Amino acid sequence: MKRVLSLYVVAALAFIPVFAGIAVAADAAKGQGIYMNFCAPCHATGAAGAPKTGDKTVWAPRLKNGEKVLVERAIKGYQGKSGFMPARGGNSALSDAEVTDAVAYMVAQSR
């Protein structure tokens, strides 16, 4: 029985996609809490040129780049024409997954 079970596990794992670099699975619900605690000081007010969450006009050109680009810029930091995004929102303790979830929340609010 153990051998059969382990074969099923190995077979199932073979179908899980592996992504190098940035996590792509996001959870906007988890992201809301991260956003409220770490992102809102800039993204709710527009501080440092941050696009305000929910402002569809300001977010539209950013969304054209795709969520993967937004996540990469949020993790690594980015200097744009109208503002600056510090790496991980200035909080190096945030994991890639937490940043990804926060981005997913902002994107969902800004479409």
Biopython code that builds the backbone (N, CA, C, O; Angstrom):
import numpy as np
from Bio.PDB.StructureBuilder import StructureBuilder

atoms = [
    (1, "MET", "N", (0.828, -1.203, 0.000)),
    (1, "MET", "CA", (0.000, 0.000, 0.000)),
    (1, "MET", "C", (0.863, 1.254, 0.000)),
    (1, "MET", "O", (0.573, 2.203, -0.728)),
    (2, "LYS", "N", (1.945, 1.270, 0.825)),
    (2, "LYS", "CA", (2.815, 2.436, 0.883)),
    (2, "LYS", "C", (3.425, 2.728, -0.475)),
    (2, "LYS", "O", (3.499, 3.884, -0.892)),
    (3, "ARG", "N", (3.859, 1.692, -1.162)),
    (3, "ARG", "CA", (4.503, 1.875, -2.461)),
    (3, "ARG", "C", (3.517, 2.473, -3.473)),
    (3, "ARG", "O", (3.873, 3.379, -4.226)),
    (4, "VAL", "N", (2.304, 1.976, -3.487)),
    (4, "VAL", "CA", (1.295, 2.486, -4.410)),
    (4, "VAL", "C", (1.001, 3.955, -4.088)),
    (4, "VAL", "O", (0.922, 4.784, -4.995)),
    (5, "LEU", "N", (0.842, 4.275, -2.820)),
    (5, "LEU", "CA", (0.566, 5.640, -2.412)),
    (5, "LEU", "C", (1.714, 6.564, -2.824)),
    (5, "LEU", "O", (1.481, 7.656, -3.342)),
    (6, "SER", "N", (2.935, 6.128, -2.595)),
    (6, "SER", "CA", (4.065, 6.986, -2.936)),
    (6, "SER", "C", (4.155, 7.205, -4.443)),
    (6, "SER", "O", (4.594, 8.271, -4.877)),
    (7, "LEU", "N", (3.754, 6.232, -5.245)),
    (7, "LEU", "CA", (3.739, 6.419, -6.690)),
    (7, "LEU", "C", (2.713, 7.479, -7.088)),
    (7, "LEU", "O", (2.957, 8.277, -7.992)),
    (8, "TYR", "N", (1.559, 7.483, -6.405)),
    (8, "TYR", "CA", (0.550, 8.503, -6.685)),
    (8, "TYR", "C", (1.057, 9.897, -6.311)),
    (8, "TYR", "O", (0.827, 10.868, -7.032)),
    (9, "VAL", "N", (1.741, 9.977, -5.188)),
    (9, "VAL", "CA", (2.281, 11.268, -4.753)),
    (9, "VAL", "C", (3.301, 11.780, -5.756)),
    (9, "VAL", "O", (3.259, 12.950, -6.135)),
    (10, "VAL", "N", (4.214, 10.923, -6.190)),
    (10, "VAL", "CA", (5.226, 11.312, -7.161)),
    (10, "VAL", "C", (4.571, 11.736, -8.468)),
    (10, "VAL", "O", (4.972, 12.729, -9.074)),
    (11, "ALA", "N", (3.569, 10.988, -8.901)),
    (11, "ALA", "CA", (2.873, 11.326, -10.140)),
    (11, "ALA", "C", (2.162, 12.670, -10.016)),
    (11, "ALA", "O", (2.180, 13.474, -10.948)),
    (12, "ALA", "N", (1.543, 12.910, -8.877)),
    (12, "ALA", "CA", (0.845, 14.177, -8.674)),
    (12, "ALA", "C", (1.821, 15.336, -8.648)),
    (12, "ALA", "O", (1.538, 16.388, -9.223)),
    (13, "LEU", "N", (2.955, 15.171, -8.001)),
    (13, "LEU", "CA", (3.952, 16.238, -7.924)),
    (13, "LEU", "C", (4.519, 16.578, -9.293)),
    (13, "LEU", "O", (4.939, 17.712, -9.525)),
    (14, "ALA", "N", (4.536, 15.631, -10.180)),
    (14, "ALA", "CA", (5.069, 15.865, -11.522)),
    (14, "ALA", "C", (4.230, 16.884, -12.289)),
    (14, "ALA", "O", (4.719, 17.502, -13.234)),
    (15, "PHE", "N", (2.972, 17.062, -11.891)),
    (15, "PHE", "CA", (2.091, 17.975, -12.599)),
    (15, "PHE", "C", (2.004, 19.361, -11.958)),
    (15, "PHE", "O", (1.298, 20.231, -12.469)),
    (16, "ILE", "N", (2.713, 19.576, -10.847)),
    (16, "ILE", "CA", (2.718, 20.889, -10.216)),
    (16, "ILE", "C", (3.738, 21.753, -10.954)),
    (16, "ILE", "O", (4.916, 21.404, -11.014)),
    (17, "PRO", "N", (3.290, 22.889, -11.520)),
    (17, "PRO", "CA", (4.227, 23.735, -12.244)),
    (17, "PRO", "C", (5.239, 24.370, -11.310)),
    (17, "PRO", "O", (4.907, 24.751, -10.188)),
    (18, "VAL", "N", (6.457, 24.481, -11.769)),
    (18, "VAL", "CA", (7.528, 25.096, -11.001)),
    (18, "VAL", "C", (7.880, 26.406, -11.685)),
    (18, "VAL", "O", (8.138, 26.428, -12.889)),
    (19, "PHE", "N", (7.894, 27.485, -10.938)),
    (19, "PHE", "CA", (8.202, 28.794, -11.472)),
    (19, "PHE", "C", (9.469, 29.311, -10.825)),
    (19, "PHE", "O", (9.602, 29.287, -9.601)),
    (20, "ALA", "N", (10.388, 29.773, -11.629)),
    (20, "ALA", "CA", (11.610, 30.360, -11.101)),
    (20, "ALA", "C", (11.330, 31.807, -10.748)),
    (20, "ALA", "O", (10.615, 32.500, -11.472)),
    (21, "GLY", "N", (11.878, 32.257, -9.661)),
    (21, "GLY", "CA", (11.756, 33.667, -9.312)),
    (21, "GLY", "C", (10.513, 33.970, -8.523)),
    (21, "GLY", "O", (10.350, 33.469, -7.410)),
    (22, "ILE", "N", (9.643, 34.766, -9.063)),
    (22, "ILE", "CA", (8.520, 35.339, -8.345)),
    (22, "ILE", "C", (7.339, 34.377, -8.296)),
    (22, "ILE", "O", (6.992, 33.735, -9.288)),
    (23, "ALA", "N", (6.740, 34.297, -7.127)),
    (23, "ALA", "CA", (5.548, 33.468, -6.966)),
    (23, "ALA", "C", (4.412, 34.045, -7.810)),
    (23, "ALA", "O", (4.270, 35.263, -7.916)),
    (24, "VAL", "N", (3.608, 33.173, -8.406)),
    (24, "VAL", "CA", (2.521, 33.651, -9.247)),
    (24, "VAL", "C", (1.142, 33.390, -8.659)),
    (24, "VAL", "O", (0.161, 33.983, -9.107)),
    (25, "ALA", "N", (1.050, 32.522, -7.674)),
    (25, "ALA", "CA", (-0.235, 32.263, -7.045)),
    (25, "ALA", "C", (-0.476, 33.348, -6.005)),
    (25, "ALA", "O", (0.324, 33.523, -5.086)),
    (26, "ALA", "N", (-1.565, 34.066, -6.151)),
    (26, "ALA", "CA", (-1.833, 35.170, -5.241)),
    (26, "ALA", "C", (-3.175, 34.992, -4.558)),
    (26, "ALA", "O", (-4.083, 34.357, -5.094)),
    (27, "ASP", "N", (-3.285, 35.551, -3.384)),
    (27, "ASP", "CA", (-4.515, 35.492, -2.606)),
    (27, "ASP", "C", (-4.886, 36.920, -2.205)),
    (27, "ASP", "O", (-4.341, 37.464, -1.245)),
    (28, "ALA", "N", (-5.817, 37.521, -2.947)),
    (28, "ALA", "CA", (-6.202, 38.904, -2.703)),
    (28, "ALA", "C", (-6.807, 39.087, -1.311)),
    (28, "ALA", "O", (-6.652, 40.151, -0.713)),
    (29, "ALA", "N", (-7.490, 38.074, -0.787)),
    (29, "ALA", "CA", (-8.082, 38.191, 0.550)),
    (29, "ALA", "C", (-6.984, 38.343, 1.604)),
    (29, "ALA", "O", (-7.098, 39.187, 2.493)),
    (30, "LYS", "N", (-5.930, 37.541, 1.515)),
    (30, "LYS", "CA", (-4.792, 37.683, 2.422)),
    (30, "LYS", "C", (-4.101, 39.019, 2.176)),
    (30, "LYS", "O", (-3.612, 39.663, 3.104)),
    (31, "GLY", "N", (-4.071, 39.417, 0.920)),
    (31, "GLY", "CA", (-3.412, 40.654, 0.545)),
    (31, "GLY", "C", (-4.047, 41.886, 1.162)),
    (31, "GLY", "O", (-3.366, 42.889, 1.372)),
    (32, "GLN", "N", (-5.335, 41.832, 1.456)),
    (32, "GLN", "CA", (-6.010, 42.994, 2.041)),
    (32, "GLN", "C", (-5.385, 43.372, 3.380)),
    (32, "GLN", "O", (-5.138, 44.550, 3.636)),
    (33, "GLY", "N", (-5.134, 42.405, 4.216)),
    (33, "GLY", "CA", (-4.524, 42.689, 5.516)),
    (33, "GLY", "C", (-3.118, 43.248, 5.375)),
    (33, "GLY", "O", (-2.738, 44.177, 6.088)),
    (34, "ILE", "N", (-2.358, 42.690, 4.468)),
    (34, "ILE", "CA", (-0.998, 43.176, 4.219)),
    (34, "ILE", "C", (-1.067, 44.607, 3.698)),
    (34, "ILE", "O", (-0.321, 45.480, 4.139)),
    (35, "TYR", "N", (-1.978, 44.831, 2.749)),
    (35, "TYR", "CA", (-2.173, 46.173, 2.200)),
    (35, "TYR", "C", (-2.497, 47.172, 3.312)),
    (35, "TYR", "O", (-1.876, 48.231, 3.403)),
    (36, "MET", "N", (-3.463, 46.831, 4.147)),
    (36, "MET", "CA", (-3.891, 47.752, 5.206)),
    (36, "MET", "C", (-2.748, 48.081, 6.163)),
    (36, "MET", "O", (-2.628, 49.218, 6.619)),
    (37, "ASN", "N", (-1.918, 47.100, 6.465)),
    (37, "ASN", "CA", (-0.836, 47.295, 7.430)),
    (37, "ASN", "C", (0.416, 47.938, 6.845)),
    (37, "ASN", "O", (1.114, 48.674, 7.543)),
    (38, "PHE", "N", (0.709, 47.671, 5.576)),
    (38, "PHE", "CA", (2.000, 48.101, 5.049)),
    (38, "PHE", "C", (1.939, 48.967, 3.795)),
    (38, "PHE", "O", (2.850, 49.759, 3.557)),
    (39, "CYS", "N", (0.895, 48.836, 2.995)),
    (39, "CYS", "CA", (0.846, 49.514, 1.691)),
    (39, "CYS", "C", (-0.020, 50.767, 1.702)),
    (39, "CYS", "O", (0.260, 51.730, 0.989)),
    (40, "ALA", "N", (-1.065, 50.747, 2.507)),
    (40, "ALA", "CA", (-2.035, 51.849, 2.519)),
    (40, "ALA", "C", (-1.431, 53.213, 2.844)),
    (40, "ALA", "O", (-1.893, 54.214, 2.296)),
    (41, "PRO", "N", (-0.416, 53.299, 3.714)),
    (41, "PRO", "CA", (0.121, 54.634, 3.986)),
    (41, "PRO", "C", (0.497, 55.405, 2.713)),
    (41, "PRO", "O", (0.349, 56.626, 2.668)),
    (42, "CYS", "N", (0.972, 54.717, 1.700)),
    (42, "CYS", "CA", (1.304, 55.394, 0.439)),
    (42, "CYS", "C", (0.200, 55.234, -0.603)),
    (42, "CYS", "O", (-0.168, 56.201, -1.269)),
    (43, "HIS", "N", (-0.335, 54.010, -0.750)),
    (43, "HIS", "CA", (-1.283, 53.744, -1.836)),
    (43, "HIS", "C", (-2.711, 54.218, -1.548)),
    (43, "HIS", "O", (-3.539, 54.242, -2.458)),
    (44, "ALA", "N", (-3.009, 54.588, -0.327)),
    (44, "ALA", "CA", (-4.319, 55.174, -0.038)),
    (44, "ALA", "C", (-4.274, 56.696, -0.152)),
    (44, "ALA", "O", (-5.301, 57.347, -0.343)),
    (45, "THR", "N", (-3.068, 57.251, -0.032)),
    (45, "THR", "CA", (-2.928, 58.706, -0.024)),
    (45, "THR", "C", (-2.233, 59.272, -1.263)),
    (45, "THR", "O", (-2.356, 60.460, -1.559)),
    (46, "GLY", "N", (-1.507, 58.423, -1.981)),
    (46, "GLY", "CA", (-0.739, 58.892, -3.129)),
    (46, "GLY", "C", (0.633, 59.419, -2.744)),
    (46, "GLY", "O", (1.296, 60.065, -3.556)),
    (47, "ALA", "N", (1.064, 59.156, -1.528)),
    (47, "ALA", "CA", (2.376, 59.614, -1.067)),
    (47, "ALA", "C", (3.475, 59.078, -1.977)),
    (47, "ALA", "O", (3.390, 57.953, -2.471)),
    (48, "ALA", "N", (4.490, 59.879, -2.189)),
    (48, "ALA", "CA", (5.652, 59.527, -3.017)),
    (48, "ALA", "C", (5.254, 59.159, -4.448)),
    (48, "ALA", "O", (5.986, 58.448, -5.136)),
    (49, "GLY", "N", (4.092, 59.648, -4.892)),
    (49, "GLY", "CA", (3.643, 59.373, -6.249)),
    (49, "GLY", "C", (3.023, 58.001, -6.428)),
    (49, "GLY", "O", (2.816, 57.557, -7.557)),
    (50, "ALA", "N", (2.721, 57.321, -5.322)),
    (50, "ALA", "CA", (2.116, 55.987, -5.407)),
    (50, "ALA", "C", (0.734, 56.090, -6.033)),
    (50, "ALA", "O", (-0.030, 56.995, -5.696)),
    (51, "PRO", "N", (0.399, 55.169, -6.948)),
    (51, "PRO", "CA", (-0.953, 55.177, -7.508)),
    (51, "PRO", "C", (-1.960, 54.801, -6.414)),
    (51, "PRO", "O", (-1.788, 53.798, -5.721)),
    (52, "LYS", "N", (-2.995, 55.603, -6.271)),
    (52, "LYS", "CA", (-3.997, 55.335, -5.242)),
    (52, "LYS", "C", (-4.794, 54.090, -5.608)),
    (52, "LYS", "O", (-5.284, 53.951, -6.729)),
    (53, "THR", "N", (-4.909, 53.207, -4.656)),
    (53, "THR", "CA", (-5.682, 51.986, -4.852)),
    (53, "THR", "C", (-7.127, 52.363, -5.171)),
    (53, "THR", "O", (-7.746, 53.165, -4.472)),
    (54, "GLY", "N", (-7.647, 51.765, -6.243)),
    (54, "GLY", "CA", (-9.012, 52.018, -6.665)),
    (54, "GLY", "C", (-9.138, 53.070, -7.757)),
    (54, "GLY", "O", (-10.206, 53.206, -8.355)),
    (55, "ASP", "N", (-8.072, 53.817, -8.032)),
    (55, "ASP", "CA", (-8.097, 54.836, -9.088)),
    (55, "ASP", "C", (-7.850, 54.144, -10.425)),
    (55, "ASP", "O", (-6.705, 53.951, -10.835)),
    (56, "LYS", "N", (-8.924, 53.778, -11.091)),
    (56, "LYS", "CA", (-8.847, 52.986, -12.321)),
    (56, "LYS", "C", (-8.064, 53.693, -13.432)),
    (56, "LYS", "O", (-7.365, 53.042, -14.207)),
    (57, "THR", "N", (-8.177, 55.000, -13.509)),
    (57, "THR", "CA", (-7.476, 55.758, -14.553)),
    (57, "THR", "C", (-5.959, 55.675, -14.365)),
    (57, "THR", "O", (-5.216, 55.467, -15.324)),
    (58, "VAL", "N", (-5.519, 55.838, -13.140)),
    (58, "VAL", "CA", (-4.080, 55.804, -12.858)),
    (58, "VAL", "C", (-3.528, 54.383, -12.981)),
    (58, "VAL", "O", (-2.387, 54.197, -13.405)),
    (59, "TRP", "N", (-4.318, 53.395, -12.618)),
    (59, "TRP", "CA", (-3.859, 52.014, -12.651)),
    (59, "TRP", "C", (-3.903, 51.404, -14.057)),
    (59, "TRP", "O", (-3.157, 50.465, -14.333)),
    (60, "ALA", "N", (-4.749, 51.909, -14.941)),
    (60, "ALA", "CA", (-4.926, 51.294, -16.265)),
    (60, "ALA", "C", (-3.614, 51.063, -17.003)),
    (60, "ALA", "O", (-3.393, 49.945, -17.469)),
    (61, "PRO", "N", (-2.724, 52.058, -17.141)),
    (61, "PRO", "CA", (-1.476, 51.781, -17.864)),
    (61, "PRO", "C", (-0.570, 50.796, -17.124)),
    (61, "PRO", "O", (0.184, 50.055, -17.754)),
    (62, "ARG", "N", (-0.639, 50.785, -15.818)),
    (62, "ARG", "CA", (0.172, 49.845, -15.035)),
    (62, "ARG", "C", (-0.337, 48.417, -15.230)),
    (62, "ARG", "O", (0.449, 47.475, -15.332)),
    (63, "LEU", "N", (-1.652, 48.273, -15.278)),
    (63, "LEU", "CA", (-2.252, 46.945, -15.451)),
    (63, "LEU", "C", (-1.947, 46.359, -16.825)),
    (63, "LEU", "O", (-1.927, 45.139, -16.987)),
    (64, "LYS", "N", (-1.712, 47.213, -17.808)),
    (64, "LYS", "CA", (-1.362, 46.721, -19.148)),
    (64, "LYS", "C", (-0.045, 45.963, -19.143)),
    (64, "LYS", "O", (0.170, 45.091, -19.986)),
    (65, "ASN", "N", (0.841, 46.283, -18.204)),
    (65, "ASN", "CA", (2.118, 45.580, -18.091)),
    (65, "ASN", "C", (1.955, 44.167, -17.554)),
    (65, "ASN", "O", (2.835, 43.324, -17.728)),
    (66, "GLY", "N", (0.842, 43.915, -16.912)),
    (66, "GLY", "CA", (0.575, 42.600, -16.345)),
    (66, "GLY", "C", (0.922, 42.535, -14.871)),
    (66, "GLY", "O", (1.783, 43.265, -14.380)),
    (67, "GLU", "N", (0.241, 41.653, -14.187)),
    (67, "GLU", "CA", (0.418, 41.516, -12.741)),
    (67, "GLU", "C", (1.812, 41.022, -12.383)),
    (67, "GLU", "O", (2.355, 41.396, -11.344)),
    (68, "LYS", "N", (2.392, 40.189, -13.233)),
    (68, "LYS", "CA", (3.733, 39.676, -12.955)),
    (68, "LYS", "C", (4.746, 40.825, -12.874)),
    (68, "LYS", "O", (5.611, 40.829, -11.999)),
    (69, "VAL", "N", (4.640, 41.793, -13.780)),
    (69, "VAL", "CA", (5.539, 42.950, -13.772)),
    (69, "VAL", "C", (5.301, 43.783, -12.514)),
    (69, "VAL", "O", (6.254, 44.244, -11.887)),
    (70, "LEU", "N", (4.038, 43.977, -12.143)),
    (70, "LEU", "CA", (3.727, 44.742, -10.937)),
    (70, "LEU", "C", (4.325, 44.080, -9.698)),
    (70, "LEU", "O", (4.874, 44.756, -8.827)),
    (71, "VAL", "N", (4.218, 42.773, -9.626)),
    (71, "VAL", "CA", (4.774, 42.038, -8.485)),
    (71, "VAL", "C", (6.294, 42.172, -8.472)),
    (71, "VAL", "O", (6.885, 42.431, -7.424)),
    (72, "GLU", "N", (6.921, 41.999, -9.618)),
    (72, "GLU", "CA", (8.386, 42.106, -9.690)),
    (72, "GLU", "C", (8.852, 43.492, -9.224)),
    (72, "GLU", "O", (9.816, 43.609, -8.467)),
    (73, "ARG", "N", (8.162, 44.531, -9.682)),
    (73, "ARG", "CA", (8.530, 45.895, -9.292)),
    (73, "ARG", "C", (8.284, 46.133, -7.807)),
    (73, "ARG", "O", (9.054, 46.837, -7.154)),
    (74, "ALA", "N", (7.220, 45.552, -7.276)),
    (74, "ALA", "CA", (6.931, 45.715, -5.850)),
    (74, "ALA", "C", (7.970, 44.998, -4.996)),
    (74, "ALA", "O", (8.330, 45.478, -3.920)),
    (75, "ILE", "N", (8.449, 43.865, -5.464)),
    (75, "ILE", "CA", (9.452, 43.109, -4.712)),
    (75, "ILE", "C", (10.830, 43.762, -4.824)),
    (75, "ILE", "O", (11.525, 43.930, -3.822)),
    (76, "LYS", "N", (11.216, 44.124, -6.029)),
    (76, "LYS", "CA", (12.572, 44.637, -6.256)),
    (76, "LYS", "C", (12.694, 46.148, -6.096)),
    (76, "LYS", "O", (13.794, 46.665, -5.902)),
    (77, "GLY", "N", (11.577, 46.856, -6.176)),
    (77, "GLY", "CA", (11.597, 48.313, -6.160)),
    (77, "GLY", "C", (11.571, 48.841, -7.578)),
    (77, "GLY", "O", (11.939, 48.139, -8.521)),
    (78, "TYR", "N", (11.132, 50.091, -7.726)),
    (78, "TYR", "CA", (10.986, 50.651, -9.064)),
    (78, "TYR", "C", (10.933, 52.171, -8.995)),
    (78, "TYR", "O", (10.263, 52.748, -8.139)),
    (79, "GLN", "N", (11.644, 52.798, -9.903)),
    (79, "GLN", "CA", (11.581, 54.253, -10.054)),
    (79, "GLN", "C", (10.796, 54.548, -11.316)),
    (79, "GLN", "O", (11.274, 54.280, -12.418)),
    (80, "GLY", "N", (9.602, 55.096, -11.173)),
    (80, "GLY", "CA", (8.760, 55.430, -12.310)),
    (80, "GLY", "C", (8.867, 56.897, -12.664)),
    (80, "GLY", "O", (9.633, 57.641, -12.052)),
    (81, "LYS", "N", (8.090, 57.311, -13.661)),
    (81, "LYS", "CA", (8.084, 58.712, -14.082)),
    (81, "LYS", "C", (7.449, 59.613, -13.023)),
    (81, "LYS", "O", (7.840, 60.769, -12.859)),
    (82, "SER", "N", (6.475, 59.072, -12.315)),
    (82, "SER", "CA", (5.739, 59.916, -11.370)),
    (82, "SER", "C", (5.907, 59.511, -9.911)),
    (82, "SER", "O", (5.273, 60.102, -9.036)),
    (83, "GLY", "N", (6.743, 58.524, -9.630)),
    (83, "GLY", "CA", (6.893, 58.110, -8.240)),
    (83, "GLY", "C", (7.931, 57.028, -8.062)),
    (83, "GLY", "O", (8.581, 56.593, -9.013)),
    (84, "PHE", "N", (8.068, 56.613, -6.838)),
    (84, "PHE", "CA", (9.076, 55.631, -6.447)),
    (84, "PHE", "C", (8.423, 54.543, -5.609)),
    (84, "PHE", "O", (7.680, 54.824, -4.669)),
    (85, "MET", "N", (8.716, 53.293, -5.967)),
    (85, "MET", "CA", (8.241, 52.145, -5.191)),
    (85, "MET", "C", (9.453, 51.511, -4.529)),
    (85, "MET", "O", (10.277, 50.904, -5.213)),
    (86, "PRO", "N", (9.581, 51.639, -3.204)),
    (86, "PRO", "CA", (10.710, 50.987, -2.543)),
    (86, "PRO", "C", (10.523, 49.469, -2.553)),
    (86, "PRO", "O", (9.394, 48.979, -2.514)),
    (87, "ALA", "N", (11.606, 48.743, -2.603)),
    (87, "ALA", "CA", (11.536, 47.277, -2.568)),
    (87, "ALA", "C", (10.719, 46.838, -1.361)),
    (87, "ALA", "O", (10.949, 47.279, -0.235)),
    (88, "ARG", "N", (9.759, 45.956, -1.624)),
    (88, "ARG", "CA", (8.882, 45.396, -0.583)),
    (88, "ARG", "C", (8.190, 46.491, 0.230)),
    (88, "ARG", "O", (7.909, 46.320, 1.416)),
    (89, "GLY", "N", (7.924, 47.610, -0.427)),
    (89, "GLY", "CA", (7.249, 48.708, 0.249)),
    (89, "GLY", "C", (8.061, 49.271, 1.405)),
    (89, "GLY", "O", (7.521, 49.911, 2.307)),
    (90, "GLY", "N", (9.357, 49.026, 1.367)),
    (90, "GLY", "CA", (10.221, 49.505, 2.439)),
    (90, "GLY", "C", (10.274, 48.578, 3.641)),
    (90, "GLY", "O", (10.902, 48.905, 4.648)),
    (91, "ASN", "N", (9.619, 47.420, 3.547)),
    (91, "ASN", "CA", (9.598, 46.469, 4.654)),
    (91, "ASN", "C", (10.259, 45.172, 4.202)),
    (91, "ASN", "O", (9.609, 44.312, 3.608)),
    (92, "SER", "N", (11.537, 45.035, 4.482)),
    (92, "SER", "CA", (12.286, 43.855, 4.019)),
    (92, "SER", "C", (11.804, 42.557, 4.655)),
    (92, "SER", "O", (12.178, 41.476, 4.202)),
    (93, "ALA", "N", (10.985, 42.644, 5.695)),
    (93, "ALA", "CA", (10.471, 41.430, 6.340)),
    (93, "ALA", "C", (9.327, 40.790, 5.558)),
    (93, "ALA", "O", (8.981, 39.638, 5.816)),
    (94, "LEU", "N", (8.731, 41.516, 4.604)),
    (94, "LEU", "CA", (7.646, 40.936, 3.809)),
    (94, "LEU", "C", (8.198, 39.891, 2.852)),
    (94, "LEU", "O", (9.209, 40.115, 2.186)),
    (95, "SER", "N", (7.534, 38.764, 2.792)),
    (95, "SER", "CA", (7.951, 37.687, 1.879)),
    (95, "SER", "C", (7.449, 37.988, 0.466)),
    (95, "SER", "O", (6.589, 38.846, 0.270)),
    (96, "ASP", "N", (7.999, 37.271, -0.510)),
    (96, "ASP", "CA", (7.514, 37.394, -1.891)),
    (96, "ASP", "C", (6.024, 37.107, -1.957)),
    (96, "ASP", "O", (5.288, 37.800, -2.659)),
    (97, "ALA", "N", (5.575, 36.089, -1.231)),
    (97, "ALA", "CA", (4.158, 35.707, -1.248)),
    (97, "ALA", "C", (3.284, 36.816, -0.671)),
    (97, "ALA", "O", (2.204, 37.087, -1.196)),
    (98, "GLU", "N", (3.734, 37.454, 0.395)),
    (98, "GLU", "CA", (2.953, 38.536, 0.998)),
    (98, "GLU", "C", (2.853, 39.734, 0.049)),
    (98, "GLU", "O", (1.787, 40.331, -0.095)),
    (99, "VAL", "N", (3.969, 40.078, -0.593)),
    (99, "VAL", "CA", (3.946, 41.178, -1.551)),
    (99, "VAL", "C", (3.030, 40.824, -2.719)),
    (99, "VAL", "O", (2.253, 41.662, -3.176)),
    (100, "THR", "N", (3.118, 39.602, -3.196)),
    (100, "THR", "CA", (2.281, 39.139, -4.301)),
    (100, "THR", "C", (0.805, 39.235, -3.929)),
    (100, "THR", "O", (-0.007, 39.676, -4.742)),
    (101, "ASP", "N", (0.450, 38.829, -2.715)),
    (101, "ASP", "CA", (-0.934, 38.910, -2.256)),
    (101, "ASP", "C", (-1.404, 40.366, -2.162)),
    (101, "ASP", "O", (-2.537, 40.678, -2.529)),
    (102, "ALA", "N", (-0.545, 41.241, -1.677)),
    (102, "ALA", "CA", (-0.911, 42.659, -1.568)),
    (102, "ALA", "C", (-1.128, 43.267, -2.950)),
    (102, "ALA", "O", (-2.063, 44.042, -3.149)),
    (103, "VAL", "N", (-0.277, 42.921, -3.895)),
    (103, "VAL", "CA", (-0.449, 43.399, -5.262)),
    (103, "VAL", "C", (-1.764, 42.889, -5.841)),
    (103, "VAL", "O", (-2.496, 43.636, -6.490)),
    (104, "ALA", "N", (-2.059, 41.617, -5.603)),
    (104, "ALA", "CA", (-3.323, 41.044, -6.102)),
    (104, "ALA", "C", (-4.513, 41.806, -5.530)),
    (104, "ALA", "O", (-5.482, 42.061, -6.245)),
    (105, "TYR", "N", (-4.457, 42.169, -4.265)),
    (105, "TYR", "CA", (-5.543, 42.943, -3.659)),
    (105, "TYR", "C", (-5.676, 44.310, -4.336)),
    (105, "TYR", "O", (-6.780, 44.718, -4.695)),
    (106, "MET", "N", (-4.558, 45.016, -4.512)),
    (106, "MET", "CA", (-4.614, 46.351, -5.136)),
    (106, "MET", "C", (-5.114, 46.276, -6.569)),
    (106, "MET", "O", (-5.887, 47.126, -7.010)),
    (107, "VAL", "N", (-4.674, 45.263, -7.287)),
    (107, "VAL", "CA", (-5.116, 45.092, -8.673)),
    (107, "VAL", "C", (-6.626, 44.841, -8.703)),
    (107, "VAL", "O", (-7.340, 45.441, -9.506)),
    (108, "ALA", "N", (-7.108, 43.958, -7.830)),
    (108, "ALA", "CA", (-8.547, 43.656, -7.790)),
    (108, "ALA", "C", (-9.368, 44.905, -7.482)),
    (108, "ALA", "O", (-10.472, 45.062, -8.004)),
    (109, "GLN", "N", (-8.845, 45.787, -6.647)),
    (109, "GLN", "CA", (-9.556, 47.014, -6.285)),
    (109, "GLN", "C", (-9.461, 48.083, -7.365)),
    (109, "GLN", "O", (-10.244, 49.034, -7.373)),
    (110, "SER", "N", (-8.500, 47.930, -8.282)),
    (110, "SER", "CA", (-8.191, 49.001, -9.227)),
    (110, "SER", "C", (-8.528, 48.682, -10.683)),
    (110, "SER", "O", (-8.195, 49.462, -11.576)),
    (111, "ARG", "N", (-9.172, 47.566, -10.933)),
    (111, "ARG", "CA", (-9.574, 47.213, -12.305)),
    (111, "ARG", "C", (-10.814, 47.967, -12.707)),
    (111, "ARG", "O", (-11.301, 47.802, -13.825)),
]
sb = StructureBuilder()
sb.init_structure("model")
sb.init_model(0)
sb.init_chain("A")
sb.init_seg("    ")
for serial, (resi, resn, name, xyz) in enumerate(atoms, 1):
    if name == "N":
        sb.init_residue(resn, " ", resi, " ")
    sb.init_atom(name, np.array(xyz, "f"), 0.0, 1.0, " ", f" {name:<3s}", serial, name[0])
structure = sb.get_structure()
